[in-house]
Amino acid sequence: MNTRPHKWRGFRRRAGTLLAIGAVFATSAVTAQAADESISVDFSVASGAPTYRASGWIYGMTENASGPADHFYRDVKFRYMRAGGAQLDSPGGWVSGRYDRRWNSTRAQLLRTRSLGGEFILLVHDLWGADGYPISRFPGDNGNWTDYDNFLGRLIDDVRATGAPVQWDLWNEPNITLFWNRPQSQYFELWRRTYQRVRAAFPSHLIVGPSCACVPSTGNTWWTQYLDFVRANNVIPDIISWHSLPGDPVANVATANATLDPRGIPHPRPYQINEYGASNEQSPGGGSWYIARLERAGADGLRANWAGGGNLHNDLGNLLVRNSAGQHQPKGEWWVYRFYGAQSGQIASVSPSRSYDAFATRTTGAAKVLVGGRGTTGNIAVNLRSLDATSGIVQNNQVRVVAQRIPHNGGGAVAGPITIQNSVVTLSGNATTVNLPHSNAEDSFTVTVLSPSDSGFQSVAVAQHSQQCLDNTNLSTADGNQQQQYFCEGGDQQQWDFRPVSGVADTYTVVNQQSGKCLHVNGASSADGAAVQQWTCNGGTNQQFALRKVTYAGNDPHDYQLVARHSGKCVDVNGVSTAAQAVVIQWTCKSTSQASQLNQTWRLWGR
């Protein structure tokens, strides 16, 4: 009987090597220094609207489906979740007489996934209990299928009772003993029986498989024998799936086509790479690269989850971390998916380089490019062509280019992308080149092209004494709502549009993206302690804030005071408090050359 740890408990067998997922991967040990490379984007060639193929993952929702908060899903255009109660009671599941807890969690996660607009992929093997722990029996042992048939009957009834459709992933990684410690012939019989039962019960539900720990290969006998079996027995999955850990979705899809064709299995049919991104590829750079490759391949993807214990059912598949107060905060890679989720309009054509790829879109008023690399460093030249094909951004042969770096930060929390360029450039033949210095292989970049007159910017505002963000309290839309500091968690209530005030240098109205209302000093007061609120934007000088550079030793170039134009006083966290929900007021500005004024220093990463 297999005794190896379940991969979601922190280990993974690949190519004969057991990888400890908790280990620290030294960038210098795995990163190859690349020569400078270039990619090009042609905005005149469009190929339909984005469908966010890569925005899915395994598990990552709390057992009762109450967390993480909705915006963490909606902001990234969440599409898929794949789950079935793994690790709950260990051993657990039907085979151990502990089915109910796993099903109750699965049901809750299924219903919340649907409420968030996602599709739910049901992991039958986890509900049986084959999640990497030694179990007493597998379906069909000694030719006896009675208990498995009873299990399927219960599961089918339970799914029917939810009233919600699912995709049926009939058995995970049946080609390795960690999940299927029996002959392939016994698995084939399981596949045939399960396929026929599910198809009879739910004719419209989609069936997914084989979800092997492999990539398509003409020389992989397990893969080719599976295809031969499903073709001969008329039990071909609606969605053909595999795992890419690591792998290249583009090459995988080409090989999948080559193995389906000679067997007369029709394609294109949906392909689902329902585990992508090995543990040392889960970073902004690796995530961006996989997004670009999945989109290029035309395959849907679910990001792998290597968590164990309480982290599997939490943390959005390792896209989030929790601080000491238990509050979810985004990692750098979550910001990658957030940018990806904000790409709309039409997909533009990208020519990749050897080490880098990109996903690009155009819509009226903006062109967006997400750039990712795979374990390399070097300067990336992004050639932007046919910019006039994007309506509204070229004026007098000029555009505004905003380039941002999304940091990995060692896998810690990231408050937001960091602007490295915001400038108006003159085009040559409706084209320009943006140079991105890629010195950390785990980081990625975004490029946004706007009209030259779009001189504002978007940013979080991080109080430097507490490292908390300026936040619209309780997501209120009411006039007069006093603002606060709160843990930086990436929601629109912490995203601010800085809109320049005409004719006044470095002065902005500051508009909350969640409420659409302006940062405002109560009653246009000039008194110390006056509340800083939100209010319907009205153009008043008590809604206008100058950005004053902070100059103390060791400050960051993105550090500013926000100075109310009407009073000359600074936006200030009351009492230098470091507590979450401490209120924000105006106060006499402290010296910009002294570190003691950090409760008036706001780091504007988007500036």
Phi, psi and omega in degrees: 000139183295135178237011181285148180297146174296141185299327181285356173268006171120008180225158179210130175266126178214129176053039175079007182239134177269117183260126174279114188289332180283354183292155177270124179265114180286124182302321182295337183276337186245353186262127174263132178287115181272151167293160176303138183230163179224144171237160180228147179237127178249106184282353178278346180253112183242151184219048175094175183275150177297142174242003174059054183302328188271357188272065174215162179201170179266130178052209180099359178248143183300159187306320180267007176070017181278341182217169354292174185299153185306320188296332179298331177274309187293326182293341182250013181056050181311132181239323188221143165226141184236118188199165178189028173083019182306145174074350178283119193059123184228107002284153181221191179086180185304315186295339179255008180073021182231054182282322193300316182297317179296318180293317182300320177293316179301315180300313181298317181291323176300311184292323178289321177304314179296320180295334178272002178089011182262167173261142183252129180253115188273124179265098184297321185297325179291324178290329173292323180119007182268065183248035173100355176264154175299127178238159189287333183198157174248157178304132176086007177303135180058027178073011184258114181252007188299310183295321179295321177298321177295318177300312179299321178300316179295315182295318178299317178297319181293319177295317180301322182293337178288335184072009184246140177286151173226163165264131184265106174268102199290330175193130183276134173046058183286359180265002177232148187290343177302328181242338179219096185262052182212170181297156178297326180299323178291323174297317179302320178293320175301315181300313183299312182297313184293317179304311185292321178294315182292318180298321179292321183283322186224080184302334183265351179286146181270141180250132188244138174178169004271000181051048184279156172279066185195171169243155180306137182205134176293338181261001180269106185294329178298313181297311184291324177293324175299312180298319178298318182294310184294328178290315183293330184256008178056044178232048182283130180296150175293327180233123179268130190229156174199178182243141185238087191222076353271178178180176178240111181307326181295312178294322179300315182294319178300319179289322177302315177301318182292334178271335177282321186306307185291348180262001179070023176273117188297142169209160010287135167236163183300135170251140181227113174268089194270015158211114175228150178089094174296167188302321180276006173254358184270087182206168177305318180296310180295319179297317179296320179297315180294321177302311181298319182288322176296317178296318179295322182283341185072030180245143173280150184223147172235123183292134182295155180231119185254015186281161176226167178060220182291350181278338180296312180268063182177176163065013171054048179061040177072018173272349181234159169237165175243134179277185185296340177269003181082007182279132176289137174225146185283143166278173179301322184293331175298322178294329174301311181293329178294316177297314177305315179294339179270356178279123185222181180089241182237144177282131179263160182280134179237134170256112185281170170257187180298319188252346188233149173218169184211157171241125187232145177221160174226143172212168182304122175091354182199144169237138185229139181225126174255123187244130179223150176233170186234087173075023179230164172230168180142173178278134180251121174263117180257108181272117182257116186245157176053046181295339178291348177286346177263111188298131169089004182253338180266121177227125180052040178063027179229156173221164171259130179248124175243115178249136180229147174256134175256109186278151174281323179055037178063020182085006178273183179295146179231125184286333179169169176297154183249122179288128177247348175206134171213095188211155174272130181236149177267134184275156171235111183063040181060030182219158172206165179238133177251126181259125184246119180277102185264084184267342178240116186300336185274351178273162173225179185224154169233150175232127176239129180249125184233176174289149181299336180280352180275079191263006174279188176205165179243140182196158160278166176230111188256118177293125190280345176279335186240344186060030174250161189259147170297126197221136174282108191305126175057024178055033181291150172251009186277141168300142177089359180292117181289139182276161185220175165258147180205160180309135181290113184228013164084356183286165181298336179291350176246010179255128186236133173266118177265110184252122187295141175275125185301129173080001181237115187296137173052037180233138191219148157275145189240109192250127179285129184291333182282317185261338184075013182251163190265144169297136198207135173268125188306125173064017184055031181294147173254009184276145168301139177091356178298139184292138169265118189239187162246152181204154174308131184296128183225003178082002181293154180291342175281002172244019180237133187227126175277145175263115180250121182298141175262137192234010182294159183299129178090002180289166178263150179298344180268010184270132182216154159268148174255110189252118181295128186294323186287332188243342185072015181253162191260146170291127198218138172276121189304128173068017182056031182293143172255009182280140171300138180081008171300138187280160181251134183228179166256152181205155177308131184291136175274171180298134179285353182259007182240136180295344182292348182265025186293338175284357172246006180258124184242122179274115182258088185298333182274358183282000000 
